[in-house]
Amino acid sequence: MSIDKFITLESTYVPLPNENVDTDQIIPARFLKATSREGFGENLFRDWRYAPDGSVNPDFVLNKSEYSGSVLVGGKNFGSGSSREHAAWAIHDYGFKVVVSSFFADIFQNNALNNGVLPVTVSSEFLADLFKSVEADKSQKLVVDLEKQVISFNGKSEEFVINPYKKDCLLNGFDDIDFLLARKEKIEAFEAKN
């Protein structure tokens, strides 16, 4: 699966200040029957977005028209729980390109990167400022610059860390196989020498 190139993104953002959001909350287990990555976005946060009778929960942030954008800003410890890759599929399929939190579960972070979603870890203070800012102005935008590894909004900025290999893949729109194929000639030359 090739992924979209990611260099810089400027977008409004959706605040989800809940802490300890686990993968079963992101995509409930009963929706894991499909093996294709498509279609999971419609069930992203299903049990929070909808009541048991299927009616829309008007109080959940994804159901509020005043919030939009391709960035999800989550509370601390985002993506904990089981290792299901479907959580990253659901976030990507819904249209989010970036998830921001002050802490990510390791497996979720890797699954996100492998599926073209950039997890950006920020300080607790920066995260709190993001939530306050969007509460005051729903049209607040933030900028994520992957090349410089900087996230900024409203005159504030912070650097973030990313694995250099995964950064290269995102910048070029490569999954792991694309990365190897792009280096096919070098690999063949190396093999020919040995």
HUTA-V507236 format. One record per residue. RES is the residue in one letter. NEAR is the number of other C-alpha atoms within 8 Angstrom. Layout:
((RES	NEAR) (RES	NEAR))
This chain:
((M	3) (S	7) (I	10) (D	8) (K	9) (F	10) (I	9) (T	9) (L	8) (E	8) (S	10) (T	14) (Y	15) (V	13) (P	11) (L	9) (P	9) (N	8) (E	9) (N	10) (V	12) (D	11) (T	14) (D	10) (Q	11) (I	14) (I	16) (P	13) (A	6) (R	5) (F	9) (L	9) (K	5) (A	6) (T	5) (S	4) (R	10) (E	7) (G	8) (F	15) (G	13) (E	8) (N	11) (L	12) (F	10) (R	12) (D	9) (W	9) (R	12) (Y	11) (A	10) (P	6) (D	5) (G	6) (S	7) (V	8) (N	10) (P	8) (D	6) (F	9) (V	10) (L	9) (N	10) (K	9) (S	6) (E	5) (Y	13) (S	9) (G	10) (S	12) (V	13) (L	13) (V	15) (G	13) (G	14) (K	13) (N	13) (F	14) (G	14) (S	12) (G	7) (S	7) (S	7) (R	7) (E	9) (H	10) (A	14) (A	12) (W	14) (A	17) (I	15) (H	13) (D	12) (Y	10) (G	8) (F	13) (K	11) (V	11) (V	13) (V	13) (S	16) (S	12) (F	9) (F	14) (A	10) (D	6) (I	7) (F	15) (Q	11) (N	8) (N	10) (A	14) (L	12) (N	10) (N	11) (G	11) (V	14) (L	9) (P	12) (V	10) (T	11) (V	13) (S	7) (S	8) (E	6) (F	9) (L	14) (A	8) (D	8) (L	10) (F	11) (K	8) (S	9) (V	12) (E	7) (A	6) (D	7) (K	9) (S	7) (Q	11) (K	10) (L	12) (V	11) (V	11) (D	11) (L	11) (E	7) (K	6) (Q	11) (V	11) (I	12) (S	11) (F	11) (N	7) (G	5) (K	6) (S	8) (E	9) (E	9) (F	10) (V	7) (I	7) (N	6) (P	6) (Y	6) (K	10) (K	10) (D	8) (C	12) (L	16) (L	12) (N	8) (G	11) (F	14) (D	13) (D	8) (I	7) (D	9) (F	10) (L	8) (L	7) (A	7) (R	8) (K	8) (E	7) (K	7) (I	8) (E	8) (A	8) (F	8) (E	7) (A	6) (K	5) (N	4))
